[in-house]
Amino acid sequence: MPTYRIAWLPGDGIGNDVMEAARLVLDALKLDAQYVHGDIGWEFWRTEGDAFPERTIELLKNVDAAMFGAITSKPVKAAEAELVPELKGKGLVYRSPIVRMRQLFDLYVCLRPCKAYPGNSLNYRNGIDLVVFRENTEDLYSGVEFSPVPDKLRDILKELAKPFAHFADLPGDQYAITCKINTKKGSERIIRAAFEHAARYGYKKVTVIHKANVVRATEGLFLEIGKQVAKEFPGIQMDDANIDAICMWLLKDPDKYGVLVATNMFGDIVSDLCAQMVGGLGFGCSGNIGEELAVFEPTHGSAPKYAGQNKVNPIATILAARMMLDWLGEKQKAERLETAVAAVIAEGKVRTYDMGGSSSTVDMAKAIVAKL
């Protein structure tokens, strides 16, 4: 039997293109794995009313890891409009499959390394080596939302929250509420994971990102727990920064930062900024990591206009495969793969359109295979 059983979730749009490229590289590395296809994505929402079918959930309960491509997501009304006729009007509500996956399997660490590889002319600055730890299961992505707002909820908020008086007289269909939920447990474990990573890989500082000066309850909780956890790691400096300020400071002095940790929404924002600083989303890899399962993906979307054109940059997905190898304990293969990626970028002969070239998705994958 193969050593590893890996769920293979291409999704839709360019997810299929970049996953095909990643498979070429993994096969060249001779990873002893069985790749098991899983259904996920927009077509399953449209035809079944569920973009993350139960059969795929069951698959993920019986694998060592998963590779995920990309999926299309649309607002609620647009999503309902695309359902097949027999599913319309049945009260089905679209939910992001990746958000559901993170919560269902408690993939609480979203790990996003952002590294500048020499030779990539789109790097903001050579030498950037940042790692973002994004809490992955709570915050504004918790899925607790109201639109329209029920009268019962309005009355409770009128009683408990004085600032709500500004909205209290609005009819329920004239506003919406999304709950930002952050727990002590969720905050502590993501911050601890960031400090442990810094200690393991020699980073000197962890920056806790927040907006505690305005969002005092939830972001204040996150900052306070950051200070508590930092006391257990006396060899690592802790600093903190507001989300708006850190976006400015990262652009100004990226070399002053190493490991960044944030709540879900702010982690999403700052990780995209960091990805652009090292070349764009074509280089943005990500790991959704829990105690029992990890799912690895590029951070870009499904880009439907490029689907099937064999055009987009697969490096983000290939670097996500490198993260998967590392997580599985295949350290040597992970190092070989990253070395090959770095060599292709440094050589500069094969470049996809976002790198200023005209090479195809498969061209890039084959060039990396050749360097192996």
C-alpha positions as CSV (number, residue, x, y, z in Angstrom):
1,M,0.0,0.0,0.0
2,P,1.1,3.6,-0.6
3,T,2.6,5.4,2.4
4,Y,0.2,8.3,2.1
5,R,-3.4,8.8,1.1
6,I,-3.9,12.3,-0.2
7,A,-7.3,13.9,-1.0
8,W,-7.0,15.7,-4.3
9,L,-9.5,18.6,-4.6
10,P,-9.0,20.6,-7.8
11,G,-12.2,22.6,-7.4
12,D,-13.0,24.7,-10.5
13,G,-11.6,27.6,-12.6
14,I,-7.9,27.6,-12.7
15,G,-7.8,25.1,-9.8
16,N,-7.7,22.3,-12.3
17,D,-4.8,23.9,-14.2
18,V,-2.5,24.5,-11.2
19,M,-3.3,21.2,-9.6
20,E,-2.3,19.4,-12.8
21,A,1.1,21.2,-12.6
22,A,1.5,20.3,-8.9
23,R,0.9,16.7,-9.7
24,L,3.6,16.6,-12.4
25,V,6.1,17.8,-9.7
26,L,4.9,15.4,-7.0
27,D,5.1,12.5,-9.4
28,A,8.7,13.5,-10.4
29,L,9.6,13.5,-6.7
30,K,8.2,9.9,-6.6
31,L,6.2,10.6,-3.5
32,D,4.7,7.2,-2.4
33,A,1.1,8.4,-2.3
34,Q,-2.4,7.5,-3.5
35,Y,-4.3,10.6,-4.8
36,V,-8.0,10.3,-4.2
37,H,-10.2,12.8,-6.1
38,G,-12.8,14.7,-4.1
39,D,-15.8,16.7,-5.5
40,I,-15.8,20.3,-4.4
41,G,-16.7,23.6,-6.1
42,W,-19.2,25.7,-7.9
43,E,-20.6,22.9,-10.2
44,F,-21.6,20.9,-7.2
45,W,-23.4,23.9,-5.6
46,R,-25.2,24.6,-8.9
47,T,-26.4,21.0,-9.5
48,E,-26.6,19.6,-6.0
49,G,-27.0,22.7,-3.8
50,D,-23.8,21.9,-1.9
51,A,-20.4,23.0,-2.9
52,F,-18.8,20.7,-0.3
53,P,-20.7,17.4,-0.5
54,E,-20.9,15.0,2.3
55,R,-19.0,12.4,0.3
56,T,-16.0,14.8,0.2
57,I,-16.3,15.4,4.0
58,E,-16.1,11.6,4.5
59,L,-13.1,11.4,2.3
60,L,-11.2,14.0,4.3
61,K,-11.8,11.9,7.4
62,N,-9.7,9.1,5.9
63,V,-6.6,10.8,4.4
64,D,-3.2,11.9,5.6
65,A,-3.4,15.3,4.0
66,A,-5.2,17.2,1.2
67,M,-4.3,19.4,-1.8
68,F,-6.9,22.0,-2.8
69,G,-7.0,24.1,-5.9
70,A,-9.5,26.9,-6.1
71,I,-13.2,27.4,-6.2
72,T,-15.6,30.1,-7.4
73,S,-17.6,31.9,-4.7
74,K,-20.4,34.4,-5.3
75,P,-22.8,36.4,-3.1
76,V,-25.9,34.8,-1.8
77,K,-28.4,36.1,-4.4
78,A,-26.0,35.5,-7.3
79,A,-25.4,31.9,-6.0
80,E,-29.1,31.1,-5.7
81,A,-29.7,32.4,-9.3
82,E,-27.3,29.9,-10.7
83,L,-28.9,26.8,-9.1
84,V,-30.5,24.4,-11.5
85,P,-34.3,25.1,-11.7
86,E,-35.4,22.2,-9.5
87,L,-33.2,23.5,-6.6
88,K,-34.4,27.1,-6.7
89,G,-36.7,28.3,-4.0
90,K,-35.8,25.5,-1.6
91,G,-34.0,27.8,0.9
92,L,-30.5,26.7,0.0
93,V,-27.8,29.2,1.1
94,Y,-24.3,29.1,-0.4
95,R,-21.5,28.8,2.1
96,S,-17.8,28.9,1.3
97,P,-16.5,25.3,1.2
98,I,-13.0,26.2,2.4
99,V,-14.4,28.1,5.4
100,R,-16.7,25.1,6.2
101,M,-13.7,22.8,5.9
102,R,-11.6,24.9,8.2
103,Q,-14.3,24.9,10.9
104,L,-15.5,21.3,10.5
105,F,-12.0,19.8,10.8
106,D,-10.7,22.5,13.2
107,L,-7.9,23.6,10.8
108,Y,-7.1,26.5,13.1
109,V,-3.7,27.4,11.8
110,C,-3.6,29.2,8.4
111,L,0.1,29.3,7.7
112,R,1.2,31.5,4.9
113,P,5.0,31.9,4.2
114,C,5.9,34.8,1.9
115,K,9.5,34.5,0.7
116,A,11.3,36.6,-2.0
117,Y,13.2,34.3,-4.4
118,P,16.2,36.0,-6.1
119,G,15.6,36.6,-9.8
120,N,12.0,37.4,-9.6
121,S,11.8,41.0,-10.9
122,L,8.4,41.4,-9.4
123,N,9.7,41.1,-5.8
124,Y,9.1,44.3,-3.8
125,R,12.6,43.8,-2.3
126,N,15.0,40.9,-2.2
127,G,15.6,39.1,1.0
128,I,12.0,39.3,2.3
129,D,11.2,36.3,4.5
130,L,7.9,36.6,6.3
131,V,5.5,34.1,7.8
132,V,1.9,34.9,8.5
133,F,-0.1,32.9,11.1
134,R,-3.8,33.6,10.5
135,E,-6.4,32.3,13.0
136,N,-8.6,30.2,10.7
137,T,-11.9,29.3,12.4
138,E,-13.3,32.3,14.2
139,D,-13.6,36.1,13.9
140,L,-15.7,37.6,11.1
141,Y,-15.6,34.3,9.2
142,S,-17.5,32.5,11.9
143,G,-20.6,32.5,9.7
144,V,-22.9,34.1,12.4
145,E,-24.8,36.7,10.3
146,F,-28.2,38.3,10.2
147,S,-29.8,40.0,7.2
148,P,-32.5,41.1,7.8
149,V,-31.9,41.6,11.5
150,P,-34.6,39.9,13.7
151,D,-36.6,42.1,16.1
152,K,-35.6,39.9,19.0
153,L,-31.9,40.5,18.3
154,R,-32.5,44.2,17.9
155,D,-34.2,44.4,21.3
156,I,-31.4,42.6,23.0
157,L,-28.8,44.8,21.5
158,K,-30.8,47.9,22.5
159,E,-30.8,46.7,26.1
160,L,-27.2,45.6,26.3
161,A,-25.2,47.9,24.0
162,K,-25.6,51.7,24.3
163,P,-23.8,52.4,21.0
164,F,-26.5,50.3,19.3
165,A,-28.9,53.2,19.8
166,H,-27.6,54.7,16.6
167,F,-29.2,51.8,14.7
168,A,-32.1,50.9,16.9
169,D,-34.8,52.6,15.0
170,L,-33.9,51.1,11.6
171,P,-36.2,48.4,10.2
172,G,-34.6,45.0,10.2
173,D,-34.4,44.9,6.4
174,Q,-32.4,48.1,6.3
175,Y,-29.1,46.8,7.9
176,A,-27.2,43.6,8.4
177,I,-25.1,42.2,11.3
178,T,-22.0,40.0,11.1
179,C,-20.7,38.7,14.4
180,K,-17.0,38.9,15.1
181,I,-16.4,36.1,17.5
182,N,-12.9,35.5,19.1
183,T,-12.3,33.1,21.9
184,K,-9.5,32.8,24.4
185,K,-8.7,29.3,23.2
186,G,-8.6,30.3,19.6
187,S,-6.4,33.3,20.2
188,E,-4.1,31.4,22.5
189,R,-3.4,28.5,20.2
190,I,-2.7,30.5,17.1
191,I,-0.4,32.9,18.9
192,R,1.4,30.0,20.6
193,A,1.8,28.3,17.2
194,A,3.4,31.5,15.9
195,F,5.9,31.7,18.8
196,E,6.7,28.0,18.5
197,H,7.4,28.4,14.7
198,A,9.7,31.4,15.5
199,A,11.6,29.4,18.1
200,R,11.9,26.4,15.7
201,Y,13.1,28.3,12.7
202,G,15.2,31.0,14.3
203,Y,13.0,34.1,13.9
204,K,13.8,36.8,16.4
205,K,10.4,38.5,16.6
206,V,6.7,37.8,16.5
207,T,4.4,40.7,15.7
208,V,0.8,40.5,17.0
209,I,-1.5,42.4,14.6
210,H,-4.7,43.8,15.9
211,K,-7.0,46.8,16.1
212,A,-7.5,46.9,19.9
213,N,-7.6,50.7,20.1
214,V,-11.1,50.6,18.3
215,V,-12.3,47.0,18.4
216,R,-11.7,46.8,22.1
217,A,-13.4,43.6,23.1
218,T,-12.3,41.0,20.5
219,E,-9.0,42.6,19.3
220,G,-8.2,43.6,22.9
221,L,-8.6,40.0,24.0
222,F,-6.3,38.9,21.2
223,L,-3.6,41.4,22.1
224,E,-3.8,40.6,25.8
225,I,-3.4,36.9,25.2
226,G,-0.4,37.7,22.9
227,K,1.3,39.4,25.8
228,Q,0.6,36.4,28.1
229,V,2.0,33.8,25.6
230,A,5.1,35.9,24.9
231,K,6.2,35.6,28.5
232,E,6.8,31.9,27.9
233,F,9.3,32.6,25.1
234,P,11.8,35.0,26.6
235,G,14.2,34.5,23.7
236,I,11.8,36.0,21.2
237,Q,10.8,39.6,21.0
238,M,7.2,40.4,20.8
239,D,5.8,43.6,19.4
240,D,2.3,44.6,18.3
241,A,0.8,46.8,15.6
242,N,-2.5,48.0,14.4
243,I,-3.6,46.4,11.1
244,D,-3.6,49.7,9.2
245,A,-0.2,50.7,10.5
246,I,1.5,47.3,9.8
247,C,0.5,47.5,6.2
248,M,2.4,50.8,5.9
249,W,5.4,49.6,8.0
250,L,5.7,46.3,6.1
251,L,6.0,48.2,2.8
252,K,8.6,50.6,4.4
253,D,10.7,48.2,6.3
254,P,9.9,44.5,5.6
255,D,13.3,43.4,6.8
256,K,12.3,44.4,10.4
257,Y,9.6,41.7,10.5
258,G,9.6,37.9,10.6
259,V,6.6,36.1,12.0
260,L,3.2,37.9,12.0
261,V,0.1,36.6,13.8
262,A,-3.4,37.9,13.5
263,T,-7.1,37.2,13.8
264,N,-8.9,35.7,10.8
265,M,-9.9,38.8,8.8
266,F,-6.7,40.8,9.5
267,G,-4.6,37.8,8.7
268,D,-6.3,37.4,5.4
269,I,-5.6,41.0,4.6
270,V,-2.0,41.2,5.6
271,S,-1.1,37.9,4.0
272,D,-2.2,39.1,0.6
273,L,-0.1,42.2,1.1
274,C,2.9,40.1,1.9
275,A,2.3,37.9,-1.1
276,Q,2.3,40.9,-3.4
277,M,5.6,42.1,-1.9
278,V,7.3,38.9,-3.0
279,G,5.8,38.7,-6.5
280,G,2.0,38.4,-6.2
281,L,-0.6,35.7,-5.6
282,G,1.2,33.4,-8.1
283,F,3.7,32.9,-5.2
284,G,1.2,32.8,-2.3
285,C,1.0,29.3,-0.8
286,S,-1.0,28.3,2.3
287,G,-1.5,25.5,4.7
288,N,-4.8,25.0,6.7
289,I,-3.5,22.9,9.6
290,G,-5.2,21.1,12.5
291,E,-4.3,18.4,14.9
292,E,-5.5,15.5,12.6
293,L,-5.6,17.0,9.1
294,A,-3.9,19.6,7.0
295,V,-5.1,21.0,3.7
296,F,-2.7,22.9,1.4
297,E,-3.7,25.4,-1.3
298,P,-2.6,28.5,-3.2
299,T,-4.1,31.7,-1.8
300,H,-5.4,32.9,-5.2
301,G,-8.9,32.5,-6.4
302,S,-10.4,30.5,-9.2
303,A,-10.0,33.2,-11.9
304,P,-12.6,31.8,-14.2
305,K,-11.5,33.9,-17.2
306,Y,-8.3,32.0,-17.3
307,A,-9.7,28.5,-16.7
308,G,-8.4,25.9,-19.0
309,Q,-6.0,28.3,-20.8
310,N,-2.9,26.7,-19.3
311,K,-1.7,30.3,-18.6
312,V,-1.5,31.0,-14.9
313,N,1.4,30.7,-12.6
314,P,1.4,27.3,-10.7
315,I,4.3,28.2,-8.3
316,A,1.9,29.0,-5.4
317,T,0.3,25.5,-5.7
318,I,3.7,23.9,-6.1
319,L,5.0,25.7,-3.0
320,A,1.8,24.5,-1.2
321,A,2.8,21.0,-2.2
322,R,6.2,21.7,-0.7
323,M,4.4,22.7,2.6
324,M,2.5,19.4,2.4
325,L,5.7,17.4,2.0
326,D,7.2,19.2,5.0
327,W,4.1,18.5,7.1
328,L,4.1,14.8,6.1
329,G,7.7,14.6,7.4
330,E,9.2,14.3,3.9
331,K,11.8,17.0,4.7
332,Q,14.3,16.0,2.0
333,K,11.7,16.1,-0.8
334,A,10.4,19.4,0.5
335,E,13.9,20.9,0.4
336,R,14.6,19.5,-3.1
337,L,11.3,21.0,-4.4
338,E,12.0,24.5,-3.0
339,T,15.5,24.4,-4.3
340,A,14.2,23.5,-7.8
341,V,11.6,26.3,-7.7
342,A,14.2,28.8,-6.6
343,A,16.5,27.7,-9.4
344,V,13.9,28.2,-12.1
345,I,13.0,31.6,-10.8
346,A,16.7,32.6,-10.6
347,E,17.4,31.4,-14.1
348,G,14.5,33.5,-15.5
349,K,14.1,31.5,-18.7
350,V,10.6,30.2,-17.9
351,R,8.2,32.9,-16.7
352,T,4.4,32.9,-16.8
353,Y,2.5,36.0,-17.8
354,D,2.4,37.5,-14.3
355,M,6.2,37.3,-14.2
356,G,6.5,39.2,-17.4
357,G,6.8,36.2,-19.7
358,S,4.7,34.0,-21.9
359,S,5.4,30.5,-20.6
360,S,2.5,28.2,-19.8
361,T,1.4,26.6,-16.6
362,V,2.8,23.3,-17.7
363,D,6.0,24.9,-19.0
364,M,6.7,26.1,-15.5
365,A,5.9,22.7,-13.9
366,K,8.2,21.0,-16.4
367,A,11.0,23.4,-15.8
368,I,10.8,22.7,-12.1
369,V,10.7,19.0,-12.7
370,A,13.9,19.4,-14.8
371,K,15.7,21.1,-11.9
372,L,14.8,18.2,-9.7
